[in-house]
């Protein structure tokens, strides 16, 4: 019994203690919908592009995180601007976080690729249903202090840079400038403490290594730094087969999670992705892992677009 309670604490303590206020989505296929983590991604496919992701974490646990996200982005005709729209909702325990954001990107030719600077304006909605199950002890002053009361709407902003070419990409972003202050009050929204201690600095990069004409290898990484939680990382690698139509790969996350991934490019416009996360720590005894499904569709596909299937 004590062991089960320990596992539950390990699983849910980040959501309990911080009120689900870290807005950065946990996605194994983080560039399937790159707009979620970097507003400068907007317009990078040179066509209208849609991506959606469903993630169910810690299978077998009631109240475990479930995440839905969707993103649209497109280039503006006869201009260097790109625009994007993101929608996301995450539910965990009796809490939910919803987000809607509008992204603007300015793009220009740089060397053999394109450079993009992006800005985000957004709204975040935090909700807690007191009538649903709650594993917290309301008498515990720590939980009481960090409890989100009812609901709150918070404006938000983000910034990003993204460089890409036919063979590589690199990005830096702060997807969300602000996080919900402790206790769910907006009174300290613009204080230095509530801002700087919850910044998430994200660095992404990848390269497409040609082995043969029909066999490529794609290593990628995602680094996330936050002053409170420190440095976290995802390192992935995929083999690209059959003229880019089959991607098989895996990855490793800093918390000890091992990731298996499979992508299928069914059409020039349509790509499907699946990943399975298997934990190697104490929680492996309590869950079979986490699963993630993704879909991406590029409208009005153009053969002269810059490798829209790669990222």
N, C-alpha and C positions, 0 to 999 in steps of 0.2 A: 504493500500500500504506500509506504513512504517513498519507494522507488518510483511508483507511478506519479505521485505528487511532484517529485523532483523533475520528472520528465515534462509534466504539464507546466511547471514553472519555467523551465528552459525554453519551451515552445512559445509561451504567451507573455513572458515578462517584458519583452520590448514593447508590446502593444499595451500592456497594462500600465507600465510606469511612464511611458511617454505619450499615452493617449492617441496612438496611431498618428502622430504628428509629423513623422518622416514621410514626405510626399513622394519620394523617389520610388518608382515601381521596381519590384524584384522580378526581373524577366531574364530567363536563361538565353533567349534569342533576342538580345537587347537591340539589335539593329534591324530586326524585322519591321519594327515600327520605331525607327530612329527619332521620329519627331517627339516621342515621349520624353527623351532625355536630352534633346538638343534642338532649340528652336531654329538654329541655323540650317537644319536639315531641310527646311521647307523649300520646295521647288527643285530639289537636287536630282529628281528623276526626269526633269524636263517634260513631264506629262502630268496630268491629273492622276494621283496615286492614292489608293486606299489601303490601310492595313488595320487588322483587328486581331486581338489576342485575348484568349481566355486562359486563366491560370488557377488551378486548384491546388492549394498547398497542404502538405501533411495529411494525406489521405487516411481516413479512418477516424479523424478527430472532429467531433461536432463543434462548430464554431471556429474552425480553422480558417485562415484567410482565403477568400475567393476574390479574384480580380478580373474585371472586364475593362478593356480599353479599345479605343478606335481612333484613328487619325486620318485626316485627309490633307494633302498638300499639293500645290500646283504652282507653275511659273506664271507670272503675269505677262500677257501678250505684249511684245515689242517693248520690253523693259528689262531691267536687271533685278527686278523684285520677284520674290517668291512668297507665298502665303500658305498658312496651315491652320487647321482646326483640330484640337484634341478633345476627346471625351474619355473620362475614366471614372470607374467606381470600384472601391475596395470595401469588402465587408469582413469583419472579424469580431467574434464574440457578439456583443450587442452594439457594436459601433460600426459606422460606415463613413467613408470619405468619398465625396464626389468632386470632380474637377472638370472645368471647361476652360479652354484656353485658345487664344487667337495668336498666331505667330506671324512675324514679318521678317523676311530675310533679304539682305542686299548681297547680290552675287556678282562676281567679276572674274575675268580670266587672269590666272596667275601661273606663269610657267606652262607646264603641260597639263594643268588641271584648272579647277575653279575654286575660288575662295569665297566663303559666305560668312556674313555676320548676321546674327538673328536676335530679335527681341520678342518677348512674350508678355501678353497681358492676360490675366486669368482671374477666375473666381473659384474659391474652394469652399465647399459646404461640409461641415462636420456635424454629425448627428449621433446621439446615443439614445437608445430605447430602454428606459428603466424597467420595462415589463418583460424584457427578455433575460435569459440566463446571464449571470455575472459570477465569475469565479473569484472576485475580489471580496475581501472583508471590509465592509463599509466602516468598521470601527478602526481600521488601520489608518493612522494619520497620513502615511505616505500615499496610499491609494486615494484617500479623500482629497488630498492636495492636488493630485493630478487628474482627478475625475473631470470629464467633460460634461457639463450640465446642459441637457436639452440639445440645442443645435446652435450653430454659429456660422455666419458667412464671412469670409475673409478675402479681400482683394489680394492679388499676388502678381509677381513679375519674374521674368527670367531673362537670361542672356546666354548666347553661345557663339562659338566659332567652329567652322567646319571646312576642311580642305579635302578635295577628292580628285582623283584622276582615274585613268583606265585601270591602274594596277594597285592603288593604295588609297587610304583615307586616314585622316586624323582629326580629332575634335576635342574641344574643351567647352564646358558649359557649367552654368549654375542654373539648373532648370527652374528652381523656385527660390526666390530671395527670402521669403518669410515662412515661418512655421507657427502653428497655433501655440500661444504662450501657455504656460502651466496653469491648470485650472479652467481652461476654456474661456478666459476673459480676454477681450481685445484691448484692454486698457494699456497693456504694455506692448502693444503691437509694434510700435516704431522705436522701442528702446534698443540701445546697442546690444544689451545682453540677449534679448529674444531674437535678434537678427544674426549676429556674428557667430554665436555658439551653435546655430542650426544650419549654417550654410553647408551645402553639399557641393564639393568641387569634383566634377567628373572629367576624366580623360579617357578617350577612346582611340583606338587605332587598329589598322589591319593592313595586310598585304596579300596580294595574289601571286603566288609563286608557281611559275610554269614548270611542270615536270616533263610532260609531252604535250602534243597538240590537243589531246582529249583528256588530259589528266592534270589537274591543278591542286594545289594545297593552299588553304586560306587560314593563316593564324590571325587571331584577333585578341584584343584585351579590353577590359573596362576597369579603370581604377576609380575608386570613390574615396574621397577624404572628407571627413567631418571632424571639427575640433572636439566634439563630445565623444564620438565612437572611434576615432582614429582612421587608419587606412584599411580599406577592404578592396578585394580584387576578384575579377573573373578572368580566367585565361582559357580560351577556346581554340579549337583547330578543326577544320573540315576538309575532307577530300572532295573535290569537285569533279564529277565523272560525266561521261556521255554528253559532251558539249554543253555543260552547265545544267543539265536537267536532273541530276541526282547529287545531293550533298549529304555525306555521311560524316559525322564528327562527334566530338566529345569536349568536355571541359572540366575545370576544377575551380571551386569557389573557396575563398579564404576560410570559411567556416568548416571546411572539410567535406563539402558536398561534391559528389561526382555527377557529371551531367552527360547524358547521351542525347544526340540530336540527329534528326532526319528531316531533310527538306526535299520537296519535289517541285520542279519547275514544269507544270503540266502544259502550259502554253507560254508564249512570249509575254502575255499579260498576267498570267495567273501562277502564283506560287503558294504552296502549302508547307507548313512546318510543324514539327512535333518534337518535344523534348521531355525527358524524364530525369528528375533530380533524385539522386539516392544519397541520403545522409550517412555519414560514417561515424558520427559522434554518438552520444548517449541516446538520442532520439530515434536511432535506427531500430531500436527494440520496440518502438511504439507506433511506427508508421512505415508504410512501404515506399514513401517518397512523395514527390509532387509532380504534377503533370501540367503541360502547357501546350496549347494548340494555337497556331497562328495562320492567318491568310493574308495575302497581299495581291491586289489587282491594280494594274496600270491601264488606265483608259487611253484610247488613241495612241497605242504604242507606235513609236517611231524608231526605225532602224538606226538613225543617226544620233539618238540619245546616248549619253555617256554611261554605258553599262548599267542600265536600270535594274537588271537582274542581280547584280553583285551586291547592292546595298540599298 
